[in-house]
Amino acid sequence: MMSEIQSIQWFPGHMTRTKRKIQDSLKLVEAVAEIIDARIPVSSRNPDLDQLVQSKPRIILLNKCDMADPVQTAKWIAYFQGKGAYALAVDCKSGKGLQGFMPLVRSVLADQIEAWKTKGMVGRSIRVMVVGIPNVGKSSFINKMSKSSKVKVEDRPGVTRGNQWVTIAKGFDLLDTPGVLWPKFEDPAVGEKLAFTGAVKDQIMDTEQLAGRLLELLAARYPHSLQERYKIQASDTEGKPGYELLEAVGRKRGMLISGGEIDTERAAMMVLDEFRGGKLGKITLETVK
Ligand code: G4P
């Protein structure tokens, strides 16, 4: 089956429609929550969003921080804050960090909330639009936030038809992403990182090549993770091409096919699965420049 991201690439009309929907829906909200993958904070963002939502305050949620390197996550938060955005590390699987979301939004919008009070608009809800490329955890975020406040998802007929509003607390509503926000998939380096995390389906890239590239990156950035998981010494990985690293992993795991050859395809699937499952440790593949 064709992946969501592939289909978007093939039908550019999607992009225009999503842009328009986001633009229209911006009028309905006070702020935007942009969800990104803390392991790939550059590749999991759509750079066009900066231009698109510049009129509203933005809260960047570095999600999946349970699988990301905490030192790098802290650096990325400082980086985004330096750019005038607000940033928060969260884990939408366990809910860690989410308690900081509403207080952060309220403090960002403090002047606005004060102005509503002055005008006597006491019943006015804070409304935040949730955006992000596929698989970063938007649904998980909305579900977790709505579960914690025990309110249901509702389809509120309104200005823009089909908009999904979720009340997460009294006077606090989230607007689910209006349309699919595509990643900047044309850049091969970005596509590769999205494939590492599983945001893009494997079929579009050669699995062995992909796993080999991941191993090269890990050998350069997190050699101890290869040492711990696969018992490959850093001295054996330095400067080695991906294919050799993959063979080394397969050999250590006894993945052999007839004739004593190493089953690199099986090894590749395992490496990717283990990385995606967080079994290789807390890893961030993009650093602040
Ligand atoms: P989307 O709406 O942006 O497309 O993303 P969605 O919430 O569907 O999340 C995509 C995958 O990422 C899901 O895994 C989800 O469980 C996982 N995920 C979301 N947030 C976090 C997080 O903070 N930490 C971790 N470790 N995983 C997270 P899945 O394999 O597609 O489904 P499932 O395992 O939940 O069944």
Residues whose N, C-alpha, C, O or C-beta is under 5 A from the ligand:
A	BS01	G4P	N63 K64 C65 D66 V90 D91 C92 K93 I133 P134 N135 V136 G137 K138 S139 S140
